[in-house]
């Protein structure tokens, strides 16, 4: 008689059982009621936030939008990116079998990791990626301090 030894992840099946529970919309509804700003304005574009010595660079993926569809503001130390595009203007007579590309409204509020000079910020939208560059405020920049001998 041959014995079969199975190795694997014993909790993997339990994880598979609970995944739909946490993915359901009803689970997160109380959090949205407590935090009304919490991305209730549409879908959330994925972002990368990079901090250098002199600036904060935020890149957001929102393909298919025009620059005039996108608004970028700062509010209380956060960067707010929002946009809207009418899905009907794409193909009015189209009968989709599968439609996975995002359209409509999007909203993303990103806490900035340092004090910034928002008046000097710039935003550029190219090939579906919005790039926002915000210089750091003078007091937030990294400064080298020379150490003197006593």
C-alpha positions in Angstrom: 0.0 0.0 0.0 1.4 3.4 -1.0 0.9 6.4 1.3 0.4 9.8 -0.2 1.7 12.7 1.7 0.2 16.1 0.9 2.0 19.2 1.7 0.4 22.6 1.3 -1.2 25.4 3.1 -3.7 24.0 5.6 -5.4 27.4 6.0 -5.7 28.1 2.3 -9.2 26.6 2.1 -10.3 28.7 5.1 -9.0 31.8 3.4 -10.9 30.9 0.2 -14.1 30.6 2.3 -13.7 34.0 3.9 -12.5 36.0 0.9 -16.1 36.5 -0.5 -17.3 37.6 2.9 -14.8 40.5 3.1 -15.1 41.3 -0.6 -18.9 42.0 -0.4 -19.9 45.6 -0.5 -22.1 45.3 2.6 -19.0 44.7 4.7 -17.4 48.1 4.0 -20.7 50.1 4.0 -20.4 51.1 7.7 -16.9 52.5 7.0 -18.2 54.7 4.2 -21.0 56.0 6.5 -18.4 56.9 9.1 -16.1 58.5 6.6 -18.2 60.0 3.8 -15.2 61.2 1.8 -13.8 57.7 1.6 -13.8 57.2 -2.1 -17.6 57.2 -2.3 -17.2 59.5 -5.4 -16.4 56.7 -7.9 -13.7 54.3 -8.6 -10.1 54.7 -7.2 -7.3 55.1 -9.7 -4.1 53.3 -8.6 -1.3 55.7 -7.6 2.4 55.7 -6.9 3.7 58.3 -4.4 7.4 59.1 -4.5 9.3 61.4 -2.2 12.6 63.0 -3.1 14.7 65.5 -1.2 13.0 68.4 -3.0 9.5 67.2 -4.1 6.6 64.8 -3.9 5.7 63.0 -7.2 2.4 61.4 -7.5 1.5 59.2 -10.5 -2.1 58.1 -11.1 -3.3 55.8 -13.8 -6.5 57.0 -15.4 -6.5 55.9 -19.1 -9.0 57.2 -21.6 -9.6 60.5 -19.9 -8.8 63.9 -21.4 -6.8 66.5 -19.4 -9.9 68.7 -19.1 -11.8 65.8 -17.5 -9.3 65.7 -14.5 -9.1 68.1 -11.5 -6.2 68.2 -9.1 -6.3 70.2 -5.9 -4.7 70.3 -2.5 -6.8 70.3 0.7 -5.6 70.3 4.3 -2.3 68.5 3.5 -3.9 66.0 1.1 -3.7 65.8 -2.7 -7.2 65.3 -4.3 -7.4 63.9 -7.8 -10.9 63.6 -9.3 -12.3 63.2 -12.8 -15.4 62.4 -14.8 -15.9 61.1 -18.2 -19.3 60.3 -19.8 -19.2 56.6 -20.7 -22.0 57.2 -23.2 -19.8 59.4 -25.4 -17.5 56.4 -26.2 -19.8 54.4 -28.4 -23.4 55.4 -28.3 -24.5 52.5 -30.5 -22.2 49.8 -29.2 -23.6 46.6 -27.7 -20.9 45.4 -25.3 -20.4 41.7 -24.6 -17.6 42.5 -22.1 -16.8 45.9 -20.7 -13.9 46.1 -18.3 -12.3 49.5 -19.0 -13.1 52.1 -16.4 -15.2 55.1 -17.1 -17.4 57.6 -15.2 -16.3 59.3 -12.1 -13.1 58.7 -10.1 -11.8 60.1 -6.9 -8.6 59.7 -4.9 -7.5 61.6 -1.8 -3.8 61.1 -1.0 -2.2 62.3 2.3 1.1 64.0 1.5 4.0 62.9 3.5 5.6 66.4 4.0 4.7 70.0 3.9 4.5 71.3 0.3 4.5 74.5 -1.7 1.3 73.8 -3.5 1.3 77.1 -5.4 4.4 75.8 -7.3 2.9 72.4 -8.2 2.6 71.1 -11.8 0.4 68.4 -13.3 0.9 66.6 -16.6 -1.3 63.9 -18.3 0.3 61.7 -20.9 -0.5 58.2 -22.2 -3.1 57.6 -19.5 -0.9 58.6 -16.5 -1.3 61.8 -14.5 2.0 63.0 -13.0 1.7 65.6 -10.3 5.0 67.2 -9.0 4.7 69.2 -5.8 7.8 71.0 -4.4 8.4 70.5 -0.7 8.2 73.6 1.5 11.5 75.0 2.5 11.1 73.8 6.1 10.4 70.2 5.0 13.4 69.8 2.7 16.4 67.7 3.8 19.2 70.0 4.9 22.7 68.9 5.8 24.1 70.3 9.0 27.8 70.5 9.4 29.2 69.1 12.6 32.0 71.1 14.1 34.7 69.8 16.5 34.8 71.2 20.0 
